[in-house]
């Protein structure tokens, strides 16, 4: 006889909407017939039920809530699949008409990371995306940019313009002095090569800052 309280049964018979966040999480922690929903609920309570916070947690962060190493790995893998799915969905909208389009495109990739990454979006004359590359990866406080590498990749892709973007793990959208400096360097170098930098975005999961919108380019 079916156990109507089993999340697996509810998902199959009643659909995904019938299953709570804790019940969904419990599926990752299942060992045999037991479904430790209390453990999943404890994890959610520890992050005030914020799924964005959960997506930012490392293996060790999750283990500290009492989850086993194996379950933590499964959970992080599932969250990473969701992040990649969101990024691929964003890639379907290939023309950039403004800063919002660019932010929506890059945010699923870097918006909730706990370290800083610097990415370049390469565009053609119609502002359609030719490609998107991670240029560098740093720590919590920053990352190092090689302007020559940016232009090399732009030439290889036959790009006619580009958009720079990086995330702020702190959630603070204000540009730092280093952000302003690299923007000036990229703008000057792009102008020499006739590959203009049309924007530089700072993104978080909750918003973005556009150098172009703010008159900084």
BALUMTOR-451882 format. One record per residue (C-alpha): x, y, z. Coordinates in pm, whole numbers, padded with zeros to 5 digits, always signed. Layout:
residues N
XYZ
...
This chain:
residues 217
+00000+00000+00000
+00130+00342-00095
+00248+00581+00173
+00081+00909+00076
+00330+01102+00291
+00629+00968+00097
+00760+01256-00122
+00831+01009-00401
+00469+00901-00402
+00344+01260-00387
+00566+01365-00677
+00443+01081-00893
+00073+01093-00806
+00012+01461-00729
+00287+01641-00921
+00588+01849-00823
+00382+02136-00687
+00252+01910-00410
+00599+01855-00264
+00749+02104-00018
+01106+02233-00035
+01199+02019+00264
+01049+01711+00102
+01240+01777-00219
+01562+01814-00024
+01491+01499+00171
+01507+01299-00150
+01881+01373-00163
+01925+01247+00192
+01722+00930+00155
+01879+00605+00275
+01658+00307+00212
+01291+00347+00297
+01353+00620+00554
+01297+00982+00450
+01467+01213+00702
+01261+01522+00624
+01354+01662+00965
+01718+01683+00849
+01617+01864+00531
+01396+02098+00734
+01687+02169+00969
+01903+02266+00671
+01634+02501+00540
+01582+02654+00884
+01956+02720+00916
+01945+02938+00601
+01608+03098+00680
+01449+02906+00393
+01647+03105+00135
+01718+02881-00166
+01960+03138-00312
+02169+03096+00003
+02154+02720-00040
+02284+02750-00397
+02588+02941-00266
+02679+02688+00001
+02989+02472-00031
+03014+02102+00050
+03157+02180+00394
+02886+02440+00465
+02616+02182+00396
+02793+01915+00602
+02803+02151+00900
+02422+02133+00913
+02443+01758+00980
+02416+01632+00623
+02648+01348+00520
+02932+01406+00276
+02766+01188+00011
+02434+01369+00041
+02611+01706+00029
+02781+01605-00296
+02449+01496-00449
+02284+01820-00346
+02561+02047-00476
+02561+01853-00804
+02187+01902-00842
+02215+02274-00769
+02495+02306-01026
+02278+02134-01287
+02005+02388-01215
+02254+02674-01252
+02375+02538-01586
+02018+02491-01707
+01941+02856-01626
+02252+02967-01814
+02160+02764-02122
+01809+02907-02110
+01955+03258-02103
+02172+03176-02404
+01860+03124-02615
+01805+03502-02605
+02106+03587-02812
+02057+03954-02896
+02160+04213-02639
+01940+04524-02654
+02054+04682-02331
+02209+04627-01992
+01912+04428-01863
+01947+04172-02143
+02318+04137-02072
+02259+04101-01697
+01988+03840-01749
+02226+03651-01976
+02527+03639-01745
+02362+03634-01399
+02268+03261-01404
+02634+03178-01453
+02805+03394-01192
+02542+03572-00983
+02547+03340-00682
+02914+03235-00678
+03114+03274-00357
+03425+03380-00546
+03472+03647-00811
+03483+03564-01182
+03538+03795-01479
+03358+03712-01806
+03348+03864-02154
+03046+03858-02386
+03145+03895-02752
+02900+04059-02992
+02864+04111-03368
+02738+04426-03542
+02376+04336-03462
+02464+04291-03093
+02403+03919-03126
+02617+03702-02898
+02908+03530-03066
+03031+03369-02748
+03099+03413-02379
+03423+03324-02201
+03544+03324-01844
+03860+03532-01848
+03972+03484-01490
+03873+03361-01147
+03976+03505-00816
+03887+03498-00451
+03627+03677-00247
+03785+04019-00295
+03883+04027-00660
+04036+03880-00973
+04318+03970-01213
+04246+04074-01573
+04480+04050-01873
+04360+04312-02124
+04564+04153-02402
+04383+03823-02359
+04046+03998-02384
+04137+04149-02720
+04300+03830-02846
+03981+03635-02785
+03772+03914-02941
+03981+03903-03259
+03957+03524-03272
+03577+03547-03260
+03561+03836-03510
+03374+04037-03248
+03287+04398-03324
+03211+04492-02962
+03215+04333-02621
+03061+04349-02276
+03262+04283-01962
+03101+04138-01653
+03201+04020-01310
+03024+03932-00988
+03057+04069-00637
+03020+03783-00386
+02961+04041-00112
+02635+04148-00280
+02757+04510-00294
+02697+04651-00643
+02914+04962-00602
+03219+04954-00835
+03556+04951-00664
+03854+05160-00771
+03996+04846-00931
+03670+04795-01124
+03691+05150-01256
+04056+05113-01347
+04012+04791-01546
+03711+04941-01721
+03921+05237-01837
+04200+05006-01952
+03963+04783-02147
+03785+05082-02299
+04112+05239-02416
+04251+04913-02552
+03924+04830-02728
+03913+05173-02890
+04264+05122-03033
+04157+04790-03185
+03817+04927-03297
+03642+04673-03074
+03452+04899-02833
+03360+04793-02482
+02992+04888-02474
+02931+04800-02111
+03078+04657-01794
+02835+04488-01558
+02869+04406-01191
+02612+04140-01105
+02468+03971-00801
+02160+03750-00774
+01958+04051-00661
+02063+04310-00916
+02330+04459-01139
+02531+04776-01197
+02589+04898-01553
+02884+05127-01623
+02714+05235-01947
+02382+05321-01779
+02565+05520-01514
+02767+05720-01772
+03094+05554-01669
+03190+05445-02022
